[in-house]
Amino acid sequence: MYAVIKTGGKQYRVQEGDVLKVELLPGEKGSTITFNEVLMIGGTDQPKVGRPVIEGAKVEAQIVDPLKKGPKALHFVKNYFGFTRRQGHRQKYTEIKVTGIRA
């Protein structure tokens, strides 16, 4: 069984046991998070599609690592006079492990 969830403005297809990186979520290592915005549940005879979400469906996950930083994303700022400046950031994310899908 798999589900499509929405978190952090993105959609993820998840199965039980999957480890994935999502936008930064509040919580500590080992705590449980419930995703209520389930857009689709499949892998059975009749897939369920929500409009926009499925009522009563939940995906539970456990936080593996609460605060990680992604690779550096650099961009250069250049103006008309030839002045350049390097700017960048490292996006923060949370690593989670899906523990259950409830329809």
KATA-V613185 format. One record per backbone hydrogen bond with DSSP energy under -0.5 kcal/mol. NH is the residue of the N-H (numbers start at 0). CO is the residue of the C=O. E is the energy in kcal/mol with one decimal. If there is no record, write none. Layout:
BEGIN
nh: [NH;NH]
co: [CO;CO]
e: [E;E]
END
This chain:
BEGIN
nh: [1;2;3;4;4;5;6;9;11;13;13;15;16;17;19;21;21;23;29;30;32;34;35;37;38;38;39;40;41;46;47;49;50;53;54;56;57;58;59;60;61;62;63;63;64;67;69;72;73;74;76;77;78;81;84;86;86;88;90;92;93;94;95;95;96;97;98;99;101]
co: [41;13;39;2;11;36;9;6;4;2;11;0;97;14;95;19;93;91;62;27;60;58;33;35;3;36;3;47;1;44;40;38;52;37;52;53;101;34;99;32;96;30;61;94;94;92;90;88;71;86;84;75;82;78;76;74;84;72;70;67;21;64;19;93;61;17;59;59;57]
e: [-1.9;-2.5;-2.5;-0.5;-2.6;-1.8;-2.2;-1.5;-2.4;-3.1;-0.6;-0.6;-2.6;-1.9;-2.2;-0.5;-2.7;-0.9;-2.4;-1.8;-3.2;-3.1;-0.6;-1.6;-2.9;-0.6;-1.1;-2.6;-2.5;-0.6;-2.7;-2.5;-0.9;-2.6;-0.5;-1.2;-2.7;-1.8;-2.7;-2.7;-2.9;-2.5;-0.5;-2.5;-1.7;-2.5;-3.0;-2.7;-0.6;-3.0;-3.1;-0.5;-1.9;-1.4;-2.1;-2.9;-0.5;-1.7;-0.6;-2.3;-2.6;-2.5;-2.7;-0.6;-2.5;-2.7;-2.4;-1.7;-3.2]
END
